[in-house]
Amino acid sequence: MPTRLIRDGLIESDTFDELGLEWEPYYMRLLLIVDDYGRYDATLRALTARMFPLKREIATEQVEAFLKHAEAIGLVRLYEHGGKHYLQIENFRQRIRGRSKWPAPPGVVDGEAQDDDGTAPPQDRERPPQAAHRPQEADEEPPCAAPCPPTAGNCPQPAAQDVGGGGAEGDLTPTPKKARGGNRAHAAPDLQTIVTGHHREFASSIQRCRPEWGGEITHREWPLVAMSWNVEAGNISPETFDIIRAYLDAEPPNANRYDYPDDRELFIRRFSTVRQKAEHWARRTKWHQRHLAGARKEEEQARNRRLQEEAEAVSPEERLRLVNELRELNGKPPLTPEEEAAFRKQ
């Protein structure tokens, strides 16, 4: 496995911070498996097995959600080549020892080999031409006898792959992604284009998970809602949120806030994990049987209340008439005046 240089500037990067605590371990694992160009096979099953060889509980849907989020904030680029899916870490700046194991993204041309600091190794650097000895004019800039440092502006610099340009050379600090085909910064998504009716129903169910989560979904939370729904839509059943609410209500003392989120945004980010833990809790505690028994008991109580209300709505004289008709049908004599008086007192 190649050696990777990771500088402390990574933890001060705004883009890396936007990745979120849930996905940061995914990104660090991805850094360790990509080739010298930051590329890897993006087939979900193969990528999940390579990133988490000892954690079988990690689902491919979670890795897919991480890739979509990382691409949205500009850390990862997803692309196709020859009908297969690949990924490349944007601005990946590591020592290049040879050709890439995977094809380059569209429009990208692989450069020459580089040292760990992002410059060409000595044997690959072109020797500068020998300048003729002549007097130098007073206002003339001295010629560049070696590659200019990154801060110099008088010599063109070759494009280098750099995971973040916020620190020193070789730094793995992510930088905000520029829009492909231009120099525009990555813009915030338009909610009108990503939020559908399904997303709004999903958000409404989230708001009911805890009493204090009833407020409006924020502009920052809507993209997370859309992403969680797009990943989890096939795993949500009519009783999913009933299980989640019961799971959160049964939160034990000193519980891990990532397993029992008390913050709505954190809950949305970790919805896939929380749903899986809630369903495991439901199976372990036999929630379905208890829920079904409770539902039957509630139905029986509601039916008894309805029958009692219907009986109370009938006047005493009408009930007396119905009793006498019933006795007559059974071949019994009607109630005596004494029995009728006792019946009315009931």
Secondary structure, DSSP 8 states (H G I E B T S, - for coil): -------GGGGG-HHHHHH-TTTHHHHHHHHHHS-TTSEEE--HHHHHHHH-TT-TT--HHHHHHHHHHHHHHTSEEEEEETTEEEEEETT----B-S--SS---TT------B-TTSS--GGGS------------TT-----SS---TT--SS-------S-SSSSTT-------B-TTS--B-----HHHH--HHHHHHHHHHHTTSGGG-S---TTHHHHHHHHHHHHGGG--TTHHHHHHHHHHT--TT--TTTS--SHHHHHHTHHHHHHHHHHHHHHHTHHHHHHHHHHHHHHHHHHHHHHHHHHTS-HHHHHHHHHHHHHHTT-----HHHHHHHHH-
